[in-house]
Amino acid sequence: MTLKVTITSTKGGVGKTTLTANLGGILADLGQRVLLVDADVQPTLSSFYPLDTLATRGLSGLITEATAIDVVSHSAISNLDLIVSDDPEGALQNWILHTPDGRVRLKHLLTSFDGAYDIILIDTQGAVGPLQDAAVLAADLLLSPIPPEILSAREFTRGTLGMLDRLQPMTYLGAPVGPLYGLIYRMDRTIDAQRIVRELRRESGPSHGQIRILETVIPATVAYRESATAQTPVHRWEAKRTGPTPSARETMLNLVRELFPHLGDVDLP
């Protein structure tokens, strides 16, 4: 069975697209067959990596036409494919809203790729809406990047967790909300950031059920921005690093090991 992971947050600018692309890149280099799905009206993920082959359709074709034919584009990275965002006017949101099975259709359509891919990663927009709902409900698990600054922490608590509570009744339509993993993203060395992280970890204890803050932390280093400019996965861009901060290669490997324990103690050549 293909594992579906949605990278989500109700706040924009927290790093969802960069995280999705880099996670897809390292999983592909680890030998996993990966499909990226760009479920954001702003198609940043669609142009993150060079494409060898561009399909005639994208996400809108998959959802509205209910067909998986000619919707998969192939990136220049081996094992890494993509369903592009092809809805610049945002019409898909309205279509999902006014279609009876709109919010659960993506979940059922993605089963078309079971067996062809090991992992599907779905990028989302930073705003509550029908398309984000559809992406969340399509997932087996959810991953939310959280920059350690007060506005992002509050939005995670208020907005993202509130969205999950709102979608819980969809369980009765065969679309249960998956467990949520929070990832501290762009961590710096300030006392304020450390305080916010401690508070997030405290509030994600056992009493909060499906919420867990991962031990892996993505540091605030320029490698992630530079690799995006170079259109290459960050683990390739920064394989080694001097000083106390771990390299991007080490950080991303730790994230894969923690988020996907079924893969075992994976490592790159």
C-alpha positions in Angstrom: 0.0 0.0 0.0 1.3 3.4 -0.9 1.8 5.8 2.0 0.2 9.2 1.5 1.6 12.1 3.5 0.2 15.7 3.4 2.4 18.6 4.4 0.0 21.1 5.8 -0.4 24.3 7.8 -3.1 27.0 7.9 -0.3 29.6 7.9 1.6 30.6 4.7 5.3 31.0 4.5 6.3 28.3 7.0 8.2 26.2 4.5 5.7 23.5 3.3 6.9 23.5 -0.3 10.6 23.4 0.4 10.0 20.6 3.0 7.9 18.6 0.5 10.5 18.9 -2.3 13.5 18.1 -0.1 11.7 15.1 1.6 10.7 13.8 -1.9 14.3 14.3 -3.1 16.0 12.3 -0.3 13.3 9.5 -0.4 13.9 9.2 -4.1 17.7 9.0 -3.6 17.1 6.3 -1.0 15.4 4.2 -3.6 11.7 5.0 -2.8 9.4 5.6 -5.7 7.9 9.0 -4.9 5.0 11.0 -6.3 4.7 14.7 -5.4 1.3 16.3 -5.7 1.1 20.1 -5.9 -2.2 21.1 -4.3 -1.4 24.8 -4.1 -2.8 27.4 -6.4 0.6 29.0 -6.4 2.5 26.2 -8.3 5.9 26.6 -6.6 6.4 22.8 -6.1 5.6 22.3 -9.8 8.7 24.2 -10.8 11.0 23.3 -7.8 12.9 20.7 -9.8 13.5 20.5 -13.6 11.0 18.3 -15.5 12.1 15.8 -18.1 8.5 15.2 -19.2 5.4 17.5 -18.6 2.1 15.7 -18.6 -0.9 17.1 -20.5 -3.0 17.2 -17.3 -2.4 18.1 -13.7 -4.2 18.0 -10.4 -7.4 19.6 -11.8 -7.6 16.9 -14.5 -7.1 14.2 -11.9 -9.9 15.5 -9.6 -12.5 16.9 -12.0 -12.2 14.3 -14.7 -11.5 11.4 -12.2 -8.7 10.1 -14.4 -5.1 9.2 -13.7 -4.3 9.1 -17.4 -1.6 11.6 -18.5 -1.5 13.5 -15.1 2.0 12.4 -14.0 5.0 14.5 -15.0 8.6 13.1 -14.6 11.3 15.1 -12.9 15.0 15.1 -13.7 15.5 13.2 -10.4 15.3 9.4 -10.7 12.3 7.9 -8.8 10.7 11.3 -8.4 7.5 12.2 -10.3 5.0 15.0 -10.0 1.4 15.9 -10.5 1.5 19.7 -11.2 -0.8 22.4 -10.1 -2.8 23.5 -13.2 -5.4 25.8 -11.6 -4.0 29.4 -11.7 -7.5 30.9 -11.3 -8.4 28.9 -8.3 -11.5 27.3 -9.9 -10.8 23.9 -8.4 -11.6 25.2 -4.9 -15.1 26.1 -6.1 -15.5 22.8 -7.9 -14.7 20.8 -4.8 -17.0 22.9 -2.7 -20.0 22.3 -4.9 -19.4 18.7 -5.7 -21.0 16.1 -3.3 -17.8 14.0 -3.0 -15.4 16.9 -3.6 -13.5 16.8 -0.3 -13.0 13.0 -0.4 -12.5 12.5 -4.1 -8.7 13.0 -4.0 -8.3 10.3 -1.3 -10.1 7.7 -3.5 -8.3 8.8 -6.8 -4.9 8.5 -5.3 -5.5 4.8 -4.8 -5.0 4.6 -8.6 -1.2 5.0 -7.9 -1.0 2.2 -5.2 1.7 -0.2 -6.3 3.3 2.4 -8.7 4.7 4.5 -5.9 5.9 3.8 -2.4 5.2 7.3 -1.0 3.0 10.2 -2.2 3.8 13.6 -0.7 1.0 16.3 -1.1 1.9 20.0 -0.8 -0.9 22.4 0.3 -1.7 26.1 0.3 -1.3 28.1 3.5 -5.0 28.9 3.8 -8.1 27.0 4.9 -10.3 26.0 2.0 -11.9 23.0 0.2 -8.6 22.1 -1.6 -6.6 22.0 1.6 -9.4 19.9 3.2 -9.2 17.4 0.3 -5.4 17.1 0.6 -5.6 16.6 4.4 -8.4 13.9 4.0 -6.3 12.1 1.4 -3.4 11.5 3.8 -2.4 8.6 6.0 -0.4 11.0 8.1 0.1 14.8 8.2 3.3 16.8 8.6 3.2 20.4 9.7 6.4 22.6 9.7 6.4 25.0 12.6 8.9 27.9 12.7 9.7 28.6 16.3 8.2 32.1 16.5 5.1 33.0 18.4 2.8 33.7 15.4 3.5 30.4 13.8 3.2 28.5 17.1 -0.2 30.2 17.8 -1.4 29.4 14.3 -0.4 25.8 14.7 -2.4 25.6 17.9 -5.4 27.6 16.7 -5.6 27.1 13.0 -4.1 23.8 12.1 -5.4 21.9 15.1 -8.8 23.6 14.6 -8.9 22.5 11.0 -8.3 18.9 12.1 -11.1 19.1 14.7 -13.5 20.5 12.0 -12.7 17.6 9.6 -13.0 14.8 12.2 -16.7 14.1 11.2 -15.4 13.1 7.7 -14.4 9.8 9.3 -18.0 8.7 8.7 -17.5 9.2 5.0 -14.5 6.9 4.9 -11.9 9.6 5.2 -10.5 9.6 8.8 -8.0 12.3 9.6 -4.5 10.9 10.0 -2.1 11.5 12.8 -0.4 14.9 12.9 3.4 15.3 13.2 4.8 18.8 14.0 8.3 19.6 12.7 10.3 22.4 14.2 11.4 24.3 11.0 14.1 27.0 10.6 15.2 26.7 14.2 17.7 29.4 15.4 19.7 29.7 18.6 17.7 32.4 20.3 16.3 31.9 23.8 12.8 32.8 22.5 12.9 30.0 19.9 14.0 27.5 22.6 11.2 28.6 24.9 8.6 28.2 22.2 9.8 24.8 21.2 9.7 23.6 24.9 6.1 24.9 25.1 5.1 23.1 21.9 6.5 19.9 23.1 4.8 20.2 26.4 1.4 20.9 24.8 1.8 17.9 22.4 1.9 15.3 25.2 -0.1 12.1 25.4 -3.3 13.9 26.4 -3.4 15.5 22.9 -3.8 12.1 21.2 -2.8 12.4 17.5 -0.4 15.3 17.9 3.3 14.7 18.1 6.3 17.0 17.8 9.2 15.2 16.1 12.6 15.1 17.7 14.2 16.0 14.4 14.7 19.8 14.0 15.4 21.6 10.7 17.9 24.4 11.4 17.8 27.9 10.0 20.7 27.6 7.6 21.2 29.1 4.1 21.6 25.6 2.6 17.9 25.2 2.2 17.5 28.5 0.4 20.5 27.9 -1.8 19.5 24.4 -2.8 16.1 25.7 -3.8 17.7 28.3 -6.0 19.9 25.6 -7.6 16.9 23.3 -8.0 18.5 20.4 -6.2 17.7 18.5 -3.1 19.3 20.0 0.0 20.9 16.7 1.1 22.9 16.8 -2.1 23.7 20.5 -1.8 25.1 20.2 1.8 26.4 16.7 2.4 28.9 17.9 5.1 29.1 20.9 7.4 31.5 22.1 10.0 30.4 23.3 13.4 27.7 22.2 15.9 24.8 22.4 13.4 24.2 19.1 11.5 24.5 19.1 7.8 21.4 19.0 5.6 22.2 15.5 4.6 22.3 14.4 8.3 19.2 16.3 9.2 17.1 15.0 6.3 18.2 11.4 7.0 17.2 11.8 10.6 13.8 13.1 9.5 13.2 10.1 7.2 14.2 7.7 9.9 11.8 9.3 12.4 8.9 9.9 10.1 9.1 6.6 8.2 10.4 4.0 10.7 9.1 1.2 8.4 12.1 2.0 6.1 14.6 1.0 8.8 17.9 2.6 9.4 18.3 4.0 5.9 21.5 5.7 4.7 22.8 7.3 1.5 25.8 6.0 -0.4 
